[in-house]
Amino acid sequence: MIPTSDDLLNETEAAALLHLEPRTLRLWRQSRGLPHFKPTRKVVLYRRSDLLGWLDQHRVATLKGGVQ
């Protein structure tokens, strides 16, 4: 399914949403399977709900009472 334009973010917007550098998103796409959509060779888009869901699936517990 092709995402609708209202829930697509470009790399800069996705990085801002996650409080990351765009370079980190590129690394995570390659090494951690960060979900993305590539309509052309040079354009990478992210669905907001996919990013937030991916983050939930990749939570780790912390020593100070974080996620279990």
Backbone as XML, in Angstrom:
<?xml version="1.0"?>
<chain id="A" units="angstrom">
  <residue number="1" name="MET">
    <atom name="N" x="0.841" y="-1.186" z="0.000"/>
    <atom name="CA" x="0.000" y="0.000" z="0.000"/>
    <atom name="C" x="0.883" y="1.247" z="0.000"/>
  </residue>
  <residue number="2" name="ILE">
    <atom name="N" x="0.533" y="2.205" z="-0.826"/>
    <atom name="CA" x="1.274" y="3.458" z="-0.883"/>
    <atom name="C" x="0.700" y="4.401" z="0.169"/>
  </residue>
  <residue number="3" name="PRO">
    <atom name="N" x="1.559" y="4.919" z="1.053"/>
    <atom name="CA" x="1.077" y="5.830" z="2.094"/>
    <atom name="C" x="0.476" y="7.099" z="1.506"/>
  </residue>
  <residue number="4" name="THR">
    <atom name="N" x="-0.486" y="7.673" z="2.190"/>
    <atom name="CA" x="-1.050" y="8.940" z="1.747"/>
    <atom name="C" x="-0.114" y="10.079" z="2.125"/>
  </residue>
  <residue number="5" name="SER">
    <atom name="N" x="-0.208" y="11.165" z="1.399"/>
    <atom name="CA" x="0.734" y="12.273" z="1.594"/>
    <atom name="C" x="0.625" y="12.906" z="2.973"/>
  </residue>
  <residue number="6" name="ASP">
    <atom name="N" x="-0.541" y="12.827" z="3.622"/>
    <atom name="CA" x="-0.693" y="13.505" z="4.911"/>
    <atom name="C" x="0.020" y="12.797" z="6.056"/>
  </residue>
  <residue number="7" name="ASP">
    <atom name="N" x="0.428" y="11.534" z="5.870"/>
    <atom name="CA" x="1.189" y="10.935" z="6.956"/>
    <atom name="C" x="2.615" y="10.600" z="6.555"/>
  </residue>
  <residue number="8" name="LEU">
    <atom name="N" x="3.094" y="11.206" z="5.499"/>
    <atom name="CA" x="4.473" y="11.007" z="5.070"/>
    <atom name="C" x="5.366" y="12.144" z="5.548"/>
  </residue>
  <residue number="9" name="LEU">
    <atom name="N" x="6.562" y="11.783" z="5.978"/>
    <atom name="CA" x="7.554" y="12.769" z="6.405"/>
    <atom name="C" x="8.801" y="12.588" z="5.555"/>
  </residue>
  <residue number="10" name="ASN">
    <atom name="N" x="9.443" y="13.700" z="5.211"/>
    <atom name="CA" x="10.737" y="13.572" z="4.544"/>
    <atom name="C" x="11.795" y="13.298" z="5.610"/>
  </residue>
  <residue number="11" name="GLU">
    <atom name="N" x="13.022" y="13.144" z="5.181"/>
    <atom name="CA" x="14.073" y="12.770" z="6.129"/>
    <atom name="C" x="14.278" y="13.815" z="7.230"/>
  </residue>
  <residue number="12" name="THR">
    <atom name="N" x="14.232" y="15.070" z="6.871"/>
    <atom name="CA" x="14.410" y="16.139" z="7.855"/>
    <atom name="C" x="13.280" y="16.145" z="8.878"/>
  </residue>
  <residue number="13" name="GLU">
    <atom name="N" x="12.046" y="15.987" z="8.397"/>
    <atom name="CA" x="10.895" y="15.970" z="9.291"/>
    <atom name="C" x="10.913" y="14.745" z="10.208"/>
  </residue>
  <residue number="14" name="ALA">
    <atom name="N" x="11.272" y="13.590" z="9.649"/>
    <atom name="CA" x="11.335" y="12.363" z="10.446"/>
    <atom name="C" x="12.418" y="12.473" z="11.517"/>
  </residue>
  <residue number="15" name="ALA">
    <atom name="N" x="13.558" y="13.030" z="11.157"/>
    <atom name="CA" x="14.643" y="13.203" z="12.117"/>
    <atom name="C" x="14.202" y="14.136" z="13.246"/>
  </residue>
  <residue number="16" name="ALA">
    <atom name="N" x="13.505" y="15.208" z="12.904"/>
    <atom name="CA" x="13.023" y="16.146" z="13.925"/>
    <atom name="C" x="12.006" y="15.463" z="14.850"/>
  </residue>
  <residue number="17" name="LEU">
    <atom name="N" x="11.106" y="14.662" z="14.289"/>
    <atom name="CA" x="10.111" y="13.952" z="15.086"/>
    <atom name="C" x="10.782" y="13.051" z="16.120"/>
  </residue>
  <residue number="18" name="LEU">
    <atom name="N" x="11.860" y="12.386" z="15.717"/>
    <atom name="CA" x="12.544" y="11.437" z="16.593"/>
    <atom name="C" x="13.701" y="12.054" z="17.383"/>
  </residue>
  <residue number="19" name="HIS">
    <atom name="N" x="13.930" y="13.349" z="17.180"/>
    <atom name="CA" x="15.034" y="14.052" z="17.840"/>
    <atom name="C" x="16.378" y="13.401" z="17.509"/>
  </residue>
  <residue number="20" name="LEU">
    <atom name="N" x="16.564" y="13.129" z="16.216"/>
    <atom name="CA" x="17.791" y="12.504" z="15.718"/>
    <atom name="C" x="18.346" y="13.314" z="14.562"/>
  </residue>
  <residue number="21" name="GLU">
    <atom name="N" x="19.583" y="13.027" z="14.223"/>
    <atom name="CA" x="20.190" y="13.606" z="13.027"/>
    <atom name="C" x="19.745" y="12.781" z="11.815"/>
  </residue>
  <residue number="22" name="PRO">
    <atom name="N" x="19.558" y="13.408" z="10.657"/>
    <atom name="CA" x="19.217" y="12.648" z="9.452"/>
    <atom name="C" x="20.214" y="11.518" z="9.168"/>
  </residue>
  <residue number="23" name="ARG">
    <atom name="N" x="21.454" y="11.729" z="9.476"/>
    <atom name="CA" x="22.464" y="10.683" z="9.272"/>
    <atom name="C" x="22.136" y="9.424" z="10.082"/>
  </residue>
  <residue number="24" name="THR">
    <atom name="N" x="21.612" y="9.613" z="11.297"/>
    <atom name="CA" x="21.226" y="8.475" z="12.125"/>
    <atom name="C" x="20.095" y="7.694" z="11.472"/>
  </residue>
  <residue number="25" name="LEU">
    <atom name="N" x="19.127" y="8.397" z="10.869"/>
    <atom name="CA" x="18.045" y="7.709" z="10.163"/>
    <atom name="C" x="18.595" y="6.853" z="9.028"/>
  </residue>
  <residue number="26" name="ARG">
    <atom name="N" x="19.552" y="7.397" z="8.284"/>
    <atom name="CA" x="20.149" y="6.629" z="7.179"/>
    <atom name="C" x="20.826" y="5.373" z="7.705"/>
  </residue>
  <residue number="27" name="LEU">
    <atom name="N" x="21.539" y="5.492" z="8.807"/>
    <atom name="CA" x="22.205" y="4.327" z="9.395"/>
    <atom name="C" x="21.188" y="3.302" z="9.887"/>
  </residue>
  <residue number="28" name="TRP">
    <atom name="N" x="20.137" y="3.761" z="10.541"/>
    <atom name="CA" x="19.111" y="2.853" z="11.057"/>
    <atom name="C" x="18.349" y="2.166" z="9.932"/>
  </residue>
  <residue number="29" name="ARG">
    <atom name="N" x="18.143" y="2.855" z="8.804"/>
    <atom name="CA" x="17.496" y="2.222" z="7.653"/>
    <atom name="C" x="18.306" y="1.019" z="7.196"/>
  </residue>
  <residue number="30" name="GLN">
    <atom name="N" x="19.618" y="1.192" z="7.155"/>
    <atom name="CA" x="20.506" y="0.141" z="6.656"/>
    <atom name="C" x="20.746" y="-0.955" z="7.682"/>
  </residue>
  <residue number="31" name="SER">
    <atom name="N" x="20.943" y="-0.596" z="8.938"/>
    <atom name="CA" x="21.383" y="-1.583" z="9.922"/>
    <atom name="C" x="20.274" y="-2.119" z="10.827"/>
  </residue>
  <residue number="32" name="ARG">
    <atom name="N" x="19.194" y="-1.377" z="10.987"/>
    <atom name="CA" x="18.158" y="-1.779" z="11.948"/>
    <atom name="C" x="16.776" y="-1.962" z="11.326"/>
  </residue>
  <residue number="33" name="GLY">
    <atom name="N" x="16.694" y="-1.818" z="10.034"/>
    <atom name="CA" x="15.412" y="-2.037" z="9.372"/>
    <atom name="C" x="14.369" y="-0.965" z="9.623"/>
  </residue>
  <residue number="34" name="LEU">
    <atom name="N" x="14.796" y="0.281" z="9.778"/>
    <atom name="CA" x="13.841" y="1.372" z="9.980"/>
    <atom name="C" x="12.911" y="1.442" z="8.767"/>
  </residue>
  <residue number="35" name="PRO">
    <atom name="N" x="11.589" y="1.378" z="8.982"/>
    <atom name="CA" x="10.655" y="1.364" z="7.850"/>
    <atom name="C" x="10.658" y="2.682" z="7.086"/>
  </residue>
  <residue number="36" name="HIS">
    <atom name="N" x="10.662" y="2.563" z="5.773"/>
    <atom name="CA" x="10.668" y="3.745" z="4.914"/>
    <atom name="C" x="10.037" y="3.407" z="3.574"/>
  </residue>
  <residue number="37" name="PHE">
    <atom name="N" x="9.815" y="4.414" z="2.790"/>
    <atom name="CA" x="9.201" y="4.301" z="1.471"/>
    <atom name="C" x="10.076" y="5.092" z="0.514"/>
  </residue>
  <residue number="38" name="LYS">
    <atom name="N" x="10.427" y="4.486" z="-0.615"/>
    <atom name="CA" x="11.315" y="5.139" z="-1.577"/>
    <atom name="C" x="10.631" y="5.260" z="-2.931"/>
  </residue>
  <residue number="39" name="PRO">
    <atom name="N" x="9.913" y="6.377" z="-3.142"/>
    <atom name="CA" x="9.200" y="6.523" z="-4.416"/>
    <atom name="C" x="10.136" y="6.730" z="-5.611"/>
  </residue>
  <residue number="40" name="THR">
    <atom name="N" x="11.303" y="7.286" z="-5.363"/>
    <atom name="CA" x="12.323" y="7.440" z="-6.408"/>
    <atom name="C" x="13.667" y="7.062" z="-5.802"/>
  </residue>
  <residue number="41" name="ARG">
    <atom name="N" x="14.652" y="7.014" z="-6.621"/>
    <atom name="CA" x="15.966" y="6.600" z="-6.154"/>
    <atom name="C" x="16.563" y="7.524" z="-5.087"/>
  </residue>
  <residue number="42" name="LYS">
    <atom name="N" x="16.267" y="8.815" z="-5.190"/>
    <atom name="CA" x="16.870" y="9.781" z="-4.273"/>
    <atom name="C" x="15.948" y="10.266" z="-3.160"/>
  </residue>
  <residue number="43" name="VAL">
    <atom name="N" x="14.682" y="9.944" z="-3.232"/>
    <atom name="CA" x="13.717" y="10.429" z="-2.242"/>
    <atom name="C" x="13.381" y="9.302" z="-1.265"/>
  </residue>
  <residue number="44" name="VAL">
    <atom name="N" x="13.503" y="9.609" z="0.026"/>
    <atom name="CA" x="13.138" y="8.658" z="1.077"/>
    <atom name="C" x="12.072" y="9.317" z="1.939"/>
  </residue>
  <residue number="45" name="LEU">
    <atom name="N" x="10.972" y="8.610" z="2.137"/>
    <atom name="CA" x="9.878" y="9.113" z="2.960"/>
    <atom name="C" x="9.592" y="8.122" z="4.074"/>
  </residue>
  <residue number="46" name="TYR">
    <atom name="N" x="9.037" y="8.641" z="5.146"/>
    <atom name="CA" x="8.714" y="7.830" z="6.319"/>
    <atom name="C" x="7.271" y="8.084" z="6.697"/>
  </residue>
  <residue number="47" name="ARG">
    <atom name="N" x="6.561" y="7.041" z="7.065"/>
    <atom name="CA" x="5.207" y="7.199" z="7.573"/>
    <atom name="C" x="5.322" y="7.405" z="9.081"/>
  </residue>
  <residue number="48" name="ARG">
    <atom name="N" x="4.696" y="8.449" z="9.581"/>
    <atom name="CA" x="4.768" y="8.802" z="11.007"/>
    <atom name="C" x="4.390" y="7.604" z="11.890"/>
  </residue>
  <residue number="49" name="SER">
    <atom name="N" x="3.299" y="6.936" z="11.589"/>
    <atom name="CA" x="2.845" y="5.816" z="12.413"/>
    <atom name="C" x="3.842" y="4.652" z="12.372"/>
  </residue>
  <residue number="50" name="ASP">
    <atom name="N" x="4.496" y="4.426" z="11.228"/>
    <atom name="CA" x="5.516" y="3.374" z="11.133"/>
    <atom name="C" x="6.702" y="3.675" z="12.043"/>
  </residue>
  <residue number="51" name="LEU">
    <atom name="N" x="7.133" y="4.932" z="12.057"/>
    <atom name="CA" x="8.273" y="5.313" z="12.894"/>
    <atom name="C" x="7.954" y="5.132" z="14.377"/>
  </residue>
  <residue number="52" name="LEU">
    <atom name="N" x="6.785" y="5.603" z="14.779"/>
    <atom name="CA" x="6.413" y="5.496" z="16.188"/>
    <atom name="C" x="6.213" y="4.040" z="16.599"/>
  </residue>
  <residue number="53" name="GLY">
    <atom name="N" x="5.619" y="3.239" z="15.721"/>
    <atom name="CA" x="5.456" y="1.817" z="15.998"/>
    <atom name="C" x="6.793" y="1.095" z="16.081"/>
  </residue>
  <residue number="54" name="TRP">
    <atom name="N" x="7.712" y="1.450" z="15.200"/>
    <atom name="CA" x="9.046" y="0.845" z="15.198"/>
    <atom name="C" x="9.771" y="1.156" z="16.502"/>
  </residue>
  <residue number="55" name="LEU">
    <atom name="N" x="9.643" y="2.389" z="16.959"/>
    <atom name="CA" x="10.266" y="2.766" z="18.230"/>
    <atom name="C" x="9.697" y="1.957" z="19.392"/>
  </residue>
  <residue number="56" name="ASP">
    <atom name="N" x="8.391" y="1.780" z="19.411"/>
    <atom name="CA" x="7.766" y="0.979" z="20.477"/>
    <atom name="C" x="8.298" y="-0.450" z="20.484"/>
  </residue>
  <residue number="57" name="GLN">
    <atom name="N" x="8.506" y="-1.013" z="19.312"/>
    <atom name="CA" x="8.997" y="-2.391" z="19.209"/>
    <atom name="C" x="10.458" y="-2.531" z="19.605"/>
  </residue>
  <residue number="58" name="HIS">
    <atom name="N" x="11.197" y="-1.435" z="19.607"/>
    <atom name="CA" x="12.629" y="-1.487" z="19.884"/>
    <atom name="C" x="13.011" y="-0.834" z="21.215"/>
  </residue>
  <residue number="59" name="ARG">
    <atom name="N" x="12.071" y="-0.788" z="22.127"/>
    <atom name="CA" x="12.359" y="-0.253" z="23.462"/>
    <atom name="C" x="13.253" y="-1.223" z="24.212"/>
  </residue>
  <residue number="60" name="VAL">
    <atom name="N" x="14.074" y="-0.671" z="25.090"/>
    <atom name="CA" x="14.902" y="-1.498" z="25.965"/>
    <atom name="C" x="14.739" y="-0.999" z="27.390"/>
  </residue>
  <residue number="61" name="ALA">
    <atom name="N" x="14.879" y="-1.909" z="28.336"/>
    <atom name="CA" x="14.762" y="-1.551" z="29.740"/>
    <atom name="C" x="15.997" y="-0.768" z="30.171"/>
  </residue>
  <residue number="62" name="THR">
    <atom name="N" x="15.801" y="0.127" z="31.108"/>
    <atom name="CA" x="16.915" y="0.881" z="31.666"/>
    <atom name="C" x="17.078" y="0.502" z="33.137"/>
  </residue>
  <residue number="63" name="LEU">
    <atom name="N" x="18.181" y="0.871" z="33.711"/>
    <atom name="CA" x="18.433" y="0.573" z="35.121"/>
    <atom name="C" x="17.617" y="1.469" z="36.059"/>
  </residue>
  <residue number="64" name="LYS">
    <atom name="N" x="17.069" y="2.566" z="35.531"/>
    <atom name="CA" x="16.354" y="3.502" z="36.381"/>
    <atom name="C" x="14.833" y="3.370" z="36.230"/>
  </residue>
  <residue number="65" name="GLY">
    <atom name="N" x="14.361" y="2.154" z="36.059"/>
    <atom name="CA" x="12.908" y="1.938" z="36.023"/>
    <atom name="C" x="12.257" y="2.276" z="34.718"/>
  </residue>
  <residue number="66" name="GLY">
    <atom name="N" x="12.942" y="2.101" z="33.624"/>
    <atom name="CA" x="12.359" y="2.380" z="32.313"/>
    <atom name="C" x="11.435" y="1.279" z="31.864"/>
  </residue>
  <residue number="67" name="VAL">
    <atom name="N" x="11.265" y="1.156" z="30.589"/>
    <atom name="CA" x="10.371" y="0.160" z="30.000"/>
    <atom name="C" x="10.803" y="-1.235" z="30.383"/>
  </residue>
  <residue number="68" name="GLN">
    <atom name="N" x="9.834" y="-2.081" z="30.645"/>
    <atom name="CA" x="10.148" y="-3.471" z="31.029"/>
    <atom name="C" x="9.805" y="-4.410" z="29.925"/>
  </residue>
</chain>
